[in-house]
Amino acid sequence: MKRNRIQRGIAALIAAMTLHMLTPAPAHAWAAPVAMTASTDTLIFKNGNVLEGTIVSETGTHVRFKGELHGIAFETEYPKADILEIKRGTGQAAGQAATDTKVVDPSSYLTPPPAPVIDDGRDKIYWIDLTGKFGEEITQTPLRNALKDAKNQRADVIIVMVDNKVVDDEEIRGNEELEKLYAQFDELFRAEKIMAVVVDEVPAEWQKPPRIIYWVRRALGGIAFMPLTSKEVYFHPEGKLGGVGNLNGMRARGHRRVVEKQISLRRGHAVGWVNQSGFPQPEMLVRALTQEDFVLSLKIEGGRPVLFEGYPSNPGEELLTDDGMEGNADTIDQAARGEGNDVLTLDHRLAKLLGISKGTAETRDELLSLLGYRTDQIVKSRSEAIMRDWVRGFEAGKTQARRLWEEFGEVQVQGDYDQRRQARSTQIQKIEQIKSIFKRYAESFEWRWLARYGFPIDGEGGPGIAQLTEIQDRIRTQQLLDRR
């Protein structure tokens, strides 16, 4: 009986300790339980957490810091972007106030300062290239930073060139997943976070919102909806817009009535964005872009294009999409190249015919000429550097995260007490560094990449940062229960 009471007491103590470990601590409780000395440095994070210990080394963008947390020694590198303030104690007498050092935004180290703005009375044009992989290289943070730079430059016009990278033909053939089409309608929900930067944030933050113009070279997948939010769109002669035609694929997933409702909701989402452009028949356009069985044709009435459902019945009418059934079905290669007609893919001719595109330009100078502008009206901007630095940082982050994850898996918790403690400390450090990378580039990490390398994934398909924190908590609990 006595032994049972002791066991229950130990179990209660462990439960209480575990609960304490899993409960977010206030800022002052996060620091290691050591006495403040003249050499103690303090990191105050933007989320309210505080760490006390010693700065090991420092660069323009990171601080390497060591200390002790819950009895476990650690040494970890933290991005300065996450730090609100650094208090340095080194070299000060005990009790003397520490020197405060404000943290500089790391982006200032990556890109040059903006050029001085010269107002000559002409419209100032800011140019942005959205190139690369949608959701990784084309994403909201660098776009938002470029638009902030445009605002600082007092731009009157912003031209956005869209040319997203898609799967090569050789990669498509023989790959079952890719053969379902690389472009998914549900990429719209990813695109919404990017589109909102232009559609919602710019009007809210600019006293005089700029004129925003899209030049489409390739807008396939979720990014296709972005130009469709604008009243001013131009196409390259080889431009393509579409690749979101798999909405009907949902019908194989469950009860027909439920699925049809989900299809309708998703289609309504897309229509809401297209409404931003003022296009007169957004519902027809979205159905043709997204549903393989929707038959759409075009006729001209009073000199204006009119879309209608069904096949042409007169010589002057043009079939845009067929029903995609049997002999009408597009091949995989046709779908990948945007050359089929099961769903609508806009090229420069069709976009102009429908009134979506205002013109076709092969070069930047040709586009500027169509707009009535000159090359010397383009301001010297940081947009190229902003986009480039994001891509380089993200690629480096992926490489580092993979290496850290592999190193974490290789750590063996064995040996004597001090060796086990050091091993667990190393595990926690590795996870902390991975979390730091994920927090900085969370929007660009795609669930397929995360799954490929065994990283935890959250409910939205992004990095499972909360799950990584739980792993750290379990390691700390194991250390608390360990005995010499």
NUKE-518138 format. One line per field, with one value per residue (C-alpha): residue in one letter; x, y, z. Coordinates in steps of 0.001 Angstrom, whole numbers, plus 524288, in hexadecimal, padded with zeros to 5 digits. Each point is the difference from the previous one (the first is absolute). Layout:
aa	a,...
east	X,...
north	Y,...
up	Z,...
This chain:
aa	m,k,r,n,r,i,q,r,g,i,a,a,l,i,a,a,m,t,l,h,m,l,t,p,a,p,a,h,a,w,a,a,p,v,a,m,t,a,s,t,d,t,l,i,f,k,n,g,n,v,l,e,g,t,i,v,s,e,t,g,t,h,v,r,f,k,g,e,l,h,g,i,a,f,e,t,e,y,p,k,a,d,i,l,e,i,k,r,g,t,g,q,a,a,g,q,a,a,t,d,t,k,v,v,d,p,s,s,y,l,t,p,p,p,a,p,v,i,d,d,g,r,d,k,i,y,w,i,d,l,t,g,k,f,g,e,e,i,t,q,t,p,l,r,n,a,l,k,d,a,k,n,q,r,a,d,v,i,i,v,m,v,d,n,k,v,v,d,d,e,e,i,r,g,n,e,e,l,e,k,l,y,a,q,f,d,e,l,f,r,a,e,k,i,m,a,v,v,v,d,e,v,p,a,e,w,q,k,p,p,r,i,i,y,w,v,r,r,a,l,g,g,i,a,f,m,p,l,t,s,k,e,v,y,f,h,p,e,g,k,l,g,g,v,g,n,l,n,g,m,r,a,r,g,h,r,r,v,v,e,k,q,i,s,l,r,r,g,h,a,v,g,w,v,n,q,s,g,f,p,q,p,e,m,l,v,r,a,l,t,q,e,d,f,v,l,s,l,k,i,e,g,g,r,p,v,l,f,e,g,y,p,s,n,p,g,e,e,l,l,t,d,d,g,m,e,g,n,a,d,t,i,d,q,a,a,r,g,e,g,n,d,v,l,t,l,d,h,r,l,a,k,l,l,g,i,s,k,g,t,a,e,t,r,d,e,l,l,s,l,l,g,y,r,t,d,q,i,v,k,s,r,s,e,a,i,m,r,d,w,v,r,g,f,e,a,g,k,t,q,a,r,r,l,w,e,e,f,g,e,v,q,v,q,g,d,y,d,q,r,r,q,a,r,s,t,q,i,q,k,i,e,q,i,k,s,i,f,k,r,y,a,e,s,f,e,w,r,w,l,a,r,y,g,f,p,i,d,g,e,g,g,p,g,i,a,q,l,t,e,i,q,d,r,i,r,t,q,q,l,l,d,r,r
east	80000,80AF2,80710,7F390,7FED9,80E2C,7FDF8,7F3C9,8077F,80AFC,7F628,7F945,80D0A,803A9,7F2BE,80171,80DB3,7FB7E,7F48C,80960,808C5,7F4CA,7FA4C,80514,8087D,7FF74,80B5E,80754,7FE79,80661,80D79,8095E,7FFCD,80D6A,8040B,80232,80E55,807E8,80258,7F1D9,7FA3F,7F15B,7F807,7F23F,7F7E6,7F4B5,7F6BB,80309,80986,80CC0,80CBC,80B9C,80D6F,80BBF,8014B,809C5,800B9,7F84D,7FE27,7F79C,7F47D,801DF,8042B,805E4,7FC34,802B0,7FA1E,7F86B,7F175,7F8D8,80D1E,80423,80B5E,7FD6C,806EB,7F74E,80042,7F48E,7FC24,80067,7F302,7F9D7,806C2,7FA76,80B90,80D84,8050B,80E8A,805F8,80E0D,809F9,7F67B,800C7,7F618,7F366,8030D,7F56A,80284,801F5,7F421,80276,7F4B6,7FF9B,80112,7F699,8082E,7FA29,8081D,80C2D,7FACC,7FB85,80564,7F8FC,7F60A,804D2,7FBBB,7F2F0,8006B,7F2DF,8004C,7F13E,7FEE9,7FA23,809D2,7FF78,803CC,802F0,7FE10,8036F,7F839,807DA,802FD,7F808,7F2B7,7FED5,80EAD,80698,7F35E,7FA88,7FA72,80B6F,8096D,7F498,7FBB5,80DE4,80108,7F330,804EC,80BF4,7F704,7F8B6,80CCD,80361,7F2B7,7FCD0,7F445,7FFBC,803C9,80231,80008,80598,7FAF7,807E8,7FEBB,807DA,7F854,80375,807F1,7F9F3,80A33,7FCB7,7F18C,800C2,7FF89,7FD7E,7F27F,7FE5B,804AA,7F791,7F42A,80489,80A32,7F6B1,7F58B,7F3DE,8022E,80C59,7F640,7FFED,80EC1,7FF0A,7F630,80A86,80835,7F4E8,7FB56,80CE0,7FC79,7F128,7FE37,80C9A,803F2,7F31B,80011,80E10,801EF,7FA41,7FF61,7FFC8,8085E,7FB69,80303,80262,802B1,80807,7FD83,80A5E,7FBD9,7F593,7FC87,7FA5B,7FB45,80790,7F6C9,7F5DD,80931,7FFA7,7F158,7FE2F,80518,7F989,80CDD,80601,80933,8050D,80CD1,7FE59,802BC,7F877,7F752,7F64C,7F886,803AD,7F5AC,7F6C0,7FF3E,7F487,7F761,809E2,7F9B8,7F44D,8079A,80269,7F2DF,7F13A,7FBB1,7F743,80A9D,80A5F,7F78F,7FE43,80EB9,8020D,7F61F,80691,80D6A,7FAE1,7F98F,80D01,80672,7F4D3,801AA,80E09,7FCE6,7F569,80B00,80326,7F238,7FF88,7F18F,7FE4E,808A5,7F7CB,80102,80E8F,802E0,7F7F8,8073B,80D2D,7FD46,7F652,802CD,7F1D7,7FBDF,7FDD7,80285,7FEC7,801C3,7F824,800CA,7F409,8005B,80EAA,801BC,803AF,7F571,8026F,7F569,7FECB,7FF02,80586,80009,7F411,80411,80C38,80396,800B1,80C52,8013F,80901,7FE9E,7F996,7FAD0,80CE5,7F921,805AA,804F0,7FF93,8095D,80D07,80CB1,80916,809B3,7F54B,7FB56,80DCE,802EB,7F2FC,7FC53,7F3CD,7F1EF,7FA4F,801D0,802CB,80DFD,80183,80A41,80278,7F5E8,7F50C,802E3,7FF3D,7F398,7F948,80418,808AC,80C98,801DA,80B12,80B9B,80E43,80C09,809C6,80010,80279,7F49B,7F729,80444,7FD6C,7F226,7FDFA,8057C,80BE8,80EBE,80A77,80619,7F36E,802EA,80591,80C25,7F9C6,803B1,7F5C6,809B1,808E2,7F467,7FB21,80DB4,80367,7F374,802C1,80E23,7FC3E,7F53D,8089B,80AA7,7F5BC,7FB30,80DC6,802E4,7F30E,80280,80DC4,7FB6D,7F4EB,80986,8096D,7F4D9,7FCC9,80E2C,8015E,80113,7FBA0,808F5,80BE4,800C2,7F700,807EC,800F9,7F161,7FD4D,808FC,7F9B3,7F261,804E0,80528,7F2D8,7F8D1,80983,7FE29,7F131,800C5,80813,7F66C,7F4A6,80702,8014E,7F1D8,7FAF5,8076A,7FC21,7F388,7F80B,8096F,8012C,7F73A,7FA07,8055E,80DE9,7FDA2,7FA3B,80B38,809D9,7F788,7FD3A,7F35C,7F536,7F58E,7F18A,801F6,80ACE,80AFF,80B44,7FB87,8068E,7F6E8,80342,80E8A,7FDD7,7F932,80BF3,80883,7F6E6,800B4,80ED6,8000E,7F6D0,80904,80B42,7F85E,7FD24,80E02,808AF,80E9F
north	80000,80942,7FCDE,80310,80D3A,8030F,7FBE9,8086A,80B5C,7FE86,7FF13,80C67,80707,7FBD2,80456,80D32,801AB,7FC29,80975,80AB2,7FCA9,800C5,80CA4,80C53,80722,80EA8,807C8,8008F,7F15C,7FC22,8040A,7F62E,7FFBE,80600,80C27,80C24,8038F,80A6A,7F6BE,7FBB5,80374,80091,7FDA8,805A2,7F9D7,80630,7F588,8042B,7F51F,80362,7F857,80298,7FA93,8036F,804C2,7F6DE,806CE,80998,803B3,80A28,7F6A7,7F5DB,7FE97,7F361,7FEF1,7F631,7FE16,7F653,7FD42,7F6A5,7FA7C,7FD3E,80759,8055B,80779,804BF,809D7,8098E,808EB,80E57,80169,7F8C7,80876,80CC9,80411,7FB64,803D3,7FE14,7FDFF,7FD13,80917,8070F,800EE,7F826,8076E,80985,8018C,7F817,806B2,7FEEA,7FC95,800B0,7F530,8040D,7FA05,7F57B,803A1,80C64,7F7A7,7F8A7,80AD7,80D7C,80C21,8060F,80A22,80E03,8031D,80A8C,805F9,804F0,800A8,7F34D,7F356,7F7CB,7F19B,7F519,7F2CB,7F2CE,7F2BE,7F4B7,7F477,7F252,7F5FD,8047A,7FF99,7FEE5,80AB2,8070D,802AD,80AD9,804A2,80420,805A2,807CA,804FF,803E7,8077C,806F9,803F0,804BC,80843,805CD,80320,806B8,7F7AE,803E7,7F375,7F21F,7F629,7F1BB,7F62A,7F23F,7F456,7F486,7F398,7F3C6,7F1C0,7FC6D,7F67E,7F58B,800C7,7FE04,7F396,7F398,80718,7FC39,80BA3,809F3,7FA08,80451,80DA6,807EE,80B63,7FE40,80844,7FFDA,807D6,80B37,7FFA4,8016F,80ACB,80788,8035A,805A1,806FD,8064D,80769,80730,80037,80323,80541,809AB,807B3,80000,80495,80960,80D97,7FFDE,7F1CA,7FDA8,7FB31,7F157,7F939,7F18C,7FAD5,7F16C,7F6F5,7F3F2,7FFC6,7F1B3,7FA63,80828,80BF3,800AB,806EE,80B27,80735,7FD74,8093C,80B79,80903,80164,7F391,7FE2E,7F356,7FB81,7F9BB,7F2C9,80337,7F5CB,80164,7F48D,7F28D,7FF6E,7F66F,7F4BA,80488,7F4D3,7F663,8024F,7F7E5,7F386,80379,7FE48,801A8,806FD,80A1B,803C1,8007F,80847,809B3,80083,80213,80B10,80652,7FF4E,8054E,80B27,80301,80165,80834,80973,802A7,80161,809D8,80932,80204,80392,7F51A,7FF4A,7F120,7FB0E,7F3D8,7FB26,802C7,7F8F2,7F408,7FEC8,80196,7F608,7F58B,7F634,7FCE7,80E1F,80335,80E52,80761,80E01,808EB,80E64,80880,80E76,7FF4A,7FA65,7F20F,7F7F1,7F2CD,7F5A5,7F1EB,7F5C9,7FCF2,809E7,7FFE2,80AAD,801E2,80C85,7F930,7F9D3,7F422,802D5,7F3AB,7F2D8,7F5D6,7F8AC,7F2F7,7F43B,8049F,80E27,7FD96,8072B,7F873,8020A,80761,808ED,80310,80275,80958,806EF,7FBF9,7F7E0,80484,7F794,80C11,80DF2,80480,80DFA,803BE,80DC0,7FF0A,7FAA3,808FE,80BAF,7FAE2,7FE80,80D90,7FAE3,80480,80DD2,7FC70,7F764,80388,7F7B4,8087D,80955,80B90,7FBF2,7FF2E,80D64,80574,7FA71,8069A,80CF1,7FF81,80063,7F727,80B19,80127,7F306,80346,7F96A,7F67D,7F51F,7F67F,7F739,7FF43,7FD9B,7F493,7FA8D,8009C,7F904,7F4E2,7FEA6,80057,7F602,7F698,80134,7FDFF,7F36D,7FAB2,803A9,7FA94,7F2E3,7FF53,8038D,7F60D,7F554,803F8,7FFE4,7F20E,7FBEA,804CF,7F47D,80258,7F6BA,7FF82,80603,80A9D,80B65,7F9A9,7FD6A,80DF3,8056C,7F74B,804D1,80E00,7FDBD,7FA6E,80BE5,80933,7F928,800EE,80E55,80344,7F8C4,80775,80CD3,7FCB2,7FB9A,80C50,808BF,7F8DB,7F8F0,804F7,7F9FE,7F254,7F6E5,7F3F7,7F685,8045C,7FF16,7F25E,7FB73,802A8,7FBE3,80D48,801B7,8071D,808CC,80024,809A6,7F85A,80862,7FCF6,7F9CD,809A9,7FC8F,7F19E,8032C,8076E,7F404,7F7DF,809AA,7FF74,7F12D,8009A,809BD,7F74D,7F468,8081B,803BF,7F1AE,7FBC0,7FCD7,7FF6B
up	80000,803B5,7F338,7F851,806BD,7FCA8,7F1DC,7FF11,805DC,7F61B,7F4E5,804A4,800DF,7F231,7FAED,80692,7FA99,7F256,800B8,80416,7F487,7F647,80572,7F92F,809BA,80251,7FAD1,80CE6,8024B,7F334,80473,805B7,80EF1,801DA,80746,7F7E4,7FF40,7F946,7F493,7FE0F,7F2BC,7FDB9,7F3AA,7FFFC,7F529,7F8A9,8054C,80E05,80370,806D9,80040,808E4,7FD50,7F7B0,7F203,7F98B,7F2D4,7F7D9,7F1B9,7F96D,7FF9D,80AE4,80E2C,80556,80E45,80ADC,80D5D,80831,7FF32,8092C,80417,7F1FC,7F9F6,7F27A,7F55B,7F4F4,7F4F3,7FF7B,7F4A3,803C3,7F906,80B9D,80A4D,80513,80858,8043C,80D6E,8015F,80D60,7FC37,805D0,80907,80E84,807B1,801A2,7F502,7F5BD,7F3CC,7F2F8,7F720,7F1D3,7F676,7F5F7,7F1CD,7F623,7F937,7F2D5,80092,7FEE3,7F451,7F708,7FCF0,804FF,7F6CD,7F67C,8028E,7F9AE,7F591,7FC82,7F1F6,7FE9B,7F841,804EB,80777,7FC39,8094F,7F9CB,806D0,7FA24,805D5,7FB0B,804D3,8075E,80497,80ECF,80221,7F821,7FCAC,80D7C,80861,8085A,7F524,7F847,80BDC,8020A,7F1B3,800E8,80C28,7F833,7F516,809E0,804EE,7F1E3,7FE9C,7F41D,7F7D6,7F80E,803C8,7F519,80437,7F664,802EE,7FB4F,8094A,7FE5F,7FCA4,7FE53,7F3FA,7F655,80303,80E77,7FD30,7F806,8081C,80CD9,804C6,8091A,7F627,7F580,807CE,7FC2C,80702,801BA,80A5C,80225,80EAA,7FD89,7FFD5,80ED4,80000,7F5D6,8083E,809F6,7F503,7F8F8,80CA6,800D5,7F370,8009C,80E7E,805DA,7F574,80006,80EDF,80195,7F49F,800AB,7F12A,7FB57,7F3EC,7F2DF,7FFC2,7F300,7FD7F,7F4AC,7FE52,7FAB4,8078C,80A87,801D6,80C8B,80B6E,7FB69,7F432,80852,8036B,7F2DF,7FF6A,80B96,7F7F7,7F632,7F893,7FA96,7F485,7FA1F,7FA3C,7F26D,80660,80C55,80687,80B26,805D9,80504,80AB3,7F983,80986,80849,7FB45,80588,80D45,7FB95,80259,80E43,806A8,80025,7F3A5,80699,809B4,7F56B,7F6F2,80B0E,801F7,7F16B,8002A,80BC7,7F9B1,7F335,80758,8066E,7F2C1,7FA97,80B54,7FC11,7F180,80396,80405,7F198,7FBEA,7F5CF,7FBF4,80076,80B2D,802DC,7F1F0,7FF9C,80CC7,7FC68,7F319,806BD,80AA3,7FB78,7F540,7FCC2,7FDF0,7F1A6,7FCFB,7F346,7FB9E,7F738,7FCA8,80269,7FD11,7FE77,80DA6,80401,8069A,8066C,80005,8047F,7F54C,7F2A9,7F4C5,7F735,7F65F,7F7A9,80735,80D32,805A7,808DA,80B75,8084F,7FD59,80993,80139,7FE12,7F8CA,7F2C6,8048F,80B48,7FF79,800E0,80B93,7F784,7FAB2,80DAA,804E8,7F4D0,80142,7F231,802BA,80113,80AD8,80861,7FC15,7FE87,7FB75,7F609,7FB14,7F4FE,80856,80B7B,7F6CE,7F98E,80D3A,80444,80AF3,7F97A,7FB26,7F6DB,7FCB0,8021E,7FD9F,8074F,80B6A,7F712,7F773,80BE4,804B5,7F273,8002A,80D26,7FB30,808E5,7FE3C,805B3,807CA,807E5,806C3,80D5F,8055C,80961,80954,7FAD6,7F8EA,80BE7,80907,7F7D2,7FE0F,80E76,803BA,7F685,80451,80E4C,7FE29,7F856,80A3E,80A90,7F9A6,7FF45,80E0E,80514,7F96D,80598,80DBA,7FF59,7FC02,80ACB,809D1,7FC2A,80197,80E10,80969,80E0C,8073E,808E2,80D93,80541,7FA9B,7F29F,7FF9B,80435,7F572,7F5A9,80391,7FFE3,7F238,7FBC8,8053E,7F92D,7F2E8,8011D,8040B,7F405,7F731,80621,7FD8F,7F184,7FF15,806A2,7F6AC,7F381,8043A,7F471,7F629,805A6,7F857,8065C,7F5CE,802F0,80EA6,7FEB4,7F75C,80ACE,80B6D,80618,807BC,7F891,805D3,7FC99,7F4D6,7F953,80571,80934,80CC3,8092C,80B47,7FE52,80064,80CAE,80598,7FC7E,80761,80BBF,8004B,7FFB5,80B44,807BD,7FDAA,80545,80C33,8029B,7FD95,80B97,801C5
